[in-house]
Amino acid sequence: MKKNVIFLIILISTIFILIGFFSFNYFSKFRGEEARIFGCSGLKAGEWIPQKGECPGSTPELQQKCNDFCEKHPDCCNRNQDGGNFGGRSNIPLPERKDIAELTRNYPSVIKAINEGPAIYGQGQFKIISDETLDKMKEIGFNTIQLLTIDDCSGEKCVMDESSKSILLNDIVRAKKKGMAVWVAVEYVNGPPGSNIKLPEYSKFKNSFIEYSKEIGELMEKYEVEYITVNNEPDLFLQEQTQWGSEEQINKYVSEIMPFANAAVKEKFNGKVINKITQINKRTKDVLNASFINVDIASVDVGPPASAQIGLEGYKKDFEQYQIYATLAQQKNVSWMVGEYWTFNYFADANQFVKDNQVKLAQISFDAYLNTTPKGMGYAWNDFSSFSLPNGEETRIALKEFLNKI
């Protein structure tokens, strides 16, 4: 009787093992065939494959699985299937490999840049920049386009928004095909200064951002990007991280993170690194000195608020920062440029003073740049939508004349 029970247990166990084996092979072949139909390659038997529509993930855990899968199998994530992606994270396909392989670097002698962000303003969010708009930019005299990444460093690690990543990479390819150089600037979070978004404790943020800097450097190297700003005005955003300690302590962190991140991006990126800071009259000596370390070009962003109360003369005073920064750069034996000039937030409605004086305000910046010594390596204008203001066409003509002089 005991022998019969043992025999029965062994028989049942063997049957279950055989069922599991054949089921595994059957479903592996089925999923493998499903993957083959959708153009995936390199999949291992039994490997998890997202069902159509399962990604983007509805939970953080599922999203991480989707991300990991797409990192291993990018060809599985870039094909449209009836309005959705098989395992995809964005409904905008990444550029084709053949287009990426044809990209080359082109460095202008003077950088004449227009700052547009990852989704060109005026066309709506998540729209790839058009050939028509690029032609208009070139007609004005721009030879470089500055694009922003949309990132989130508020969690365990820094990650780039997948939809804006697709936009960014497509914009890079399209701009370079038009003969324009590309300048990519990295933001810390998907929100402007003043958004009250808090980062993790400094040591955790530092480690994740350094690793992310290496990743973004490797990606931008693949796309033959000419310029990277891995620190887009870190002084402005990090000063809001009051949970890190006193203003003095935060300044020490800013002084540390800028050169560290610039060095990290250079590990995989062979293009040129441009550092961007702003409001230099409010920065400590250590922060200013750090902005010249591990960079090819140091840049300063100036865009004071414009209003009738401040007036044109008050507005002009802020542009003394060009000469101050140029002198510091010369002492450090580093080239300098204007990283960004802006008049107001173009997502908001301009005040009447800006509308009435747009050309005069811009001319103050132009004159300050032309009168600064040593000469700068370039100038970045922010942004294309500014030409839609009442004096936009007059401003466009003045800008064209200015770019022709530098």
Secondary structure, DSSP 4 states (H G I P E B T S, - for coil): -HHHHHHHHHHHHHHHHHHHHHHHHHHHHHHHHHHHHTT--SPPTT---PPTT--S-SSHHHHHHHHHHHHH-GGGSS-EETTEETT-S-SSPPPPHHHHHT------SSEEEEE-TTTTTTS-TT-PPPHHHHHHHHHHT--EEEEEE-EE-SSSS-EE-HHHHHHHHHHHHHHHHTT-EEEEEE-SSSS-TTS-PPPS-HHHHHHHHHHHHHHHHHHHHHTT-SEEESSBSHHHHHTT-GGG--HHHHHHHHHHHHHHHHHHHTTT--SEEEEEEE-GGGS-HHHHHHTTTT-SEEEEEE-----TTTHHHHHHHTTHHHHHHHHHHHHHT-EEEEEEE-SS-TTSPPPHHHHHHHHHHHHHHHHHHHT-SSPPSEEEE--GGGGGSTTHHHHHHHHHHHHHH-
